[in-house]
Amino acid sequence: MIISSCAIATFGLLANSAAVIIGAMIIAPLMLLPVRGIAFGALEGDVALLRRGITSIMVGTMLALGLACGLGRLVGISNFGTEVLARGEPTLLDLGVAVVAGGISGYAKVQPKISGSLAGTAIAVALMPPICVIGLGISQADWSLSWGAPCST
């Protein structure tokens, strides 16, 4: 799922297609469950769960970075579109979206009646597109783009 989500997100970013990027965010397993595992592991003092969550995020992130960088080199686009560039220069509005969506995700987890909204909150806080932007920036040695992308989540 990580490989397919990363490939879809990277191609969507390169094609400057918001619809394709949203599709990739729906199937991205990278952060929703591992981050939740880290949070629950920290809250309950479950070191094994905490370690599994951290390991999953690290391995998934490195895999996605490598794939996005490889696809960026393979495709060889000289100029990135607005979807890539917007993720390389985040604003405080992006932080606001992440904070509110994270709160909604936590609330939806404890309220079974509204668990249907989890797909929407997963899209709002999806980390696959920014990770792919980091990989694309690395593929062109555009360090400012890669440096700014993690802040856009």
Phi, psi and omega in degrees: 000323179296315182297314181292319179297317179295316180297315179296315180297317181295314178296322177296320177294316179294326179275355181060042183247107179298322181297319179292321179296319177297320176301320178294324181292331180292323183265358183289112180270357195303314191248334187300302182284316178298320179294319177298320177297320177297315181297313180293321178298319178291318181292323183264356182070026180270096185296322181296316179294319177299315180295318179296319179296315179296317179297317179299317180294316181296313181295315179297320179294314180296320178298314180294319178300314180297316180294315180296320178296316179297317178294323178298319178290321181296313182287319174068035177289132184279328180234131179275153178278184185294329180297321179287311185296324179296327179279350178267350179226074182289159178238179176294337176297322178297320177296318178300317177300315181297318181294312181294316180295322176297319177296318179295319179299316178296317178296317180296330179293323182269350178248095184301335182294334183247022181295345177294340180278356181298326178298318179295319180288328177296322177294318183295328183249014182300135183257355182296312180301316177297323178296320178294325177295321176301313179299319178294321177297319177296322182298334179248011182055036177264085188291329179292323176294314179295323181290322183282334185299319181297338181279353184271004180269000000 
